[in-house]
Amino acid sequence: MSKPEPGRVRHVAIIMDGNGRWAKKRLLPRALGHQKGVEAVRRVVRGARELGLEALTLYAFSTENWGRPEDEVSDLMGLMKRFILSDLEEFAQAGVRLKIIGDYKAFKPDVVELIEGALARTAANTGTTMVVALNYGSHDEIARAARAAAAKGAITPETIAAELDTADLPPLDLLIRTSGEVRLSNFLLWQAAYAEMLFTDVLWPDFTVDHLRDAIAEFGRRDRRYGGR
């Protein structure tokens, strides 16, 4: 597996955590926290483009999220549909390419249709790749990749990496988690092997481009030796 380039940030991933706590602190419905979280996505995707990131990967819906209350899952699906319908054209015209990792085809047919239309609409774009993890779990991804590698021959770190959902992306440089939680939650476990990590107390709806810029600046101050001296 290739290592990130020293000193350069090409690929940032974010575990977008804290929508529910943002709403609870304000005595607001949880659904409103998710709506504010979508506004943060808009800001950060625009900021990623301005900052010259090649890829921004967002953890939107995990394989474990199906265990949430049915009305909350429905609200999340509705927000995703509205985001695609309202924001896709802006991002498409700005050169952003959409990529999905995970099994999005497990969603309802109308959601799948919208996602596939968005993928087709942005497929030829060459700007920042907005990677959205939907129905994604890293254990499942690694198991699928290992099976695919085994079907082709030798199982090595290189052959597994070539079968990952992120195989066509730059190596992960920086992984950010908001809301004060300090764990990876089954997200990009393989890809994070050489990534720098930053955990912030900022709740996702309050996360801004300045927070992203500060995180990248912090990345630049770290001495990355990859196990060497």
NORRAKA-V114881 format. One record per backbone hydrogen bond with DSSP energy under -0.5 kcal/mol. NH is the residue of the N-H (numbers start at 1). CO is the residue of the C=O. E is the energy in kcal/mol with one decimal. If there is no record, write none. Layout:
nh | co | e
NH | CO | E
NH | CO | E
//
This chain:
nh | co | e
8 | 5 | -1.5
10 | 8 | -0.7
12 | 55 | -2.1
13 | 174 | -2.6
14 | 57 | -2.8
15 | 176 | -3.0
16 | 14 | -0.9
16 | 59 | -0.6
17 | 15 | -1.4
22 | 18 | -2.4
23 | 19 | -2.0
24 | 20 | -2.6
25 | 21 | -2.5
26 | 22 | -0.8
26 | 23 | -0.7
27 | 24 | -1.5
28 | 23 | -2.8
32 | 29 | -1.1
33 | 29 | -1.1
34 | 30 | -1.6
35 | 31 | -1.9
36 | 32 | -2.4
37 | 33 | -1.8
38 | 34 | -1.7
39 | 35 | -1.5
40 | 36 | -1.7
41 | 37 | -1.8
42 | 38 | -2.2
43 | 39 | -2.1
44 | 40 | -2.6
45 | 41 | -2.7
46 | 42 | -2.1
47 | 43 | -2.4
48 | 44 | -2.7
49 | 45 | -1.8
50 | 46 | -2.0
51 | 47 | -2.4
52 | 49 | -1.0
53 | 48 | -2.3
54 | 10 | -1.5
55 | 10 | -2.1
56 | 129 | -2.5
57 | 12 | -2.6
58 | 56 | -0.5
58 | 131 | -3.1
59 | 14 | -2.3
60 | 58 | -1.2
60 | 133 | -1.3
61 | 133 | -2.2
63 | 136 | -1.6
65 | 62 | -0.9
66 | 63 | -0.6
67 | 64 | -2.0
68 | 65 | -1.9
72 | 69 | -0.6
73 | 69 | -2.1
74 | 70 | -2.3
75 | 71 | -2.1
76 | 72 | -2.4
77 | 73 | -2.3
78 | 74 | -2.4
79 | 75 | -2.4
80 | 76 | -2.2
81 | 77 | -2.2
82 | 78 | -2.4
83 | 79 | -2.6
84 | 80 | -2.2
85 | 81 | -2.4
86 | 82 | -2.6
87 | 83 | -2.7
88 | 83 | -0.6
88 | 84 | -1.3
91 | 87 | -2.0
92 | 88 | -3.0
93 | 89 | -2.5
94 | 90 | -1.2
95 | 92 | -1.5
96 | 91 | -2.5
97 | 128 | -2.3
99 | 130 | -2.4
101 | 132 | -1.9
103 | 135 | -1.7
104 | 102 | -1.2
106 | 103 | -1.4
107 | 104 | -1.9
111 | 108 | -0.8
112 | 108 | -2.4
113 | 109 | -2.5
114 | 110 | -1.8
115 | 111 | -2.6
116 | 112 | -2.7
117 | 113 | -2.0
118 | 114 | -2.2
119 | 115 | -2.5
120 | 116 | -2.2
121 | 117 | -2.3
122 | 118 | -1.5
123 | 119 | -0.8
123 | 120 | -0.5
125 | 122 | -1.8
127 | 95 | -2.3
129 | 54 | -2.7
130 | 97 | -2.9
130 | 128 | -0.7
131 | 56 | -2.9
131 | 129 | -0.9
132 | 99 | -2.8
132 | 130 | -0.6
133 | 58 | -3.0
133 | 131 | -0.5
134 | 101 | -2.4
134 | 132 | -0.8
135 | 61 | -1.0
136 | 61 | -1.8
138 | 186 | -2.6
141 | 137 | -2.2
142 | 138 | -2.8
143 | 139 | -2.3
144 | 140 | -2.6
145 | 141 | -2.5
146 | 142 | -2.6
147 | 143 | -2.2
148 | 144 | -2.4
149 | 145 | -2.5
150 | 146 | -2.5
151 | 147 | -2.0
152 | 148 | -0.8
152 | 149 | -0.8
153 | 149 | -1.1
156 | 154 | -0.7
160 | 156 | -2.4
161 | 157 | -2.4
162 | 158 | -1.7
163 | 160 | -1.7
164 | 161 | -1.1
167 | 164 | -1.8
169 | 166 | -2.4
173 | 11 | -2.1
174 | 11 | -1.6
175 | 196 | -2.8
176 | 13 | -2.9
177 | 198 | -2.2
178 | 15 | -1.8
179 | 202 | -2.3
180 | 200 | -2.5
181 | 178 | -0.6
187 | 184 | -0.7
188 | 186 | -0.5
192 | 188 | -2.0
193 | 190 | -1.6
194 | 191 | -0.6
195 | 192 | -0.6
196 | 173 | -3.0
198 | 175 | -2.5
200 | 177 | -2.5
204 | 17 | -1.9
206 | 203 | -2.0
207 | 204 | -1.9
212 | 208 | -1.8
213 | 209 | -2.9
214 | 210 | -2.6
215 | 211 | -2.2
216 | 212 | -2.1
217 | 213 | -2.2
218 | 214 | -2.4
219 | 215 | -2.2
220 | 216 | -1.9
221 | 217 | -0.8
221 | 218 | -0.9
222 | 218 | -0.6
222 | 219 | -1.3
224 | 222 | -0.8
225 | 223 | -0.8
228 | 225 | -2.3
//
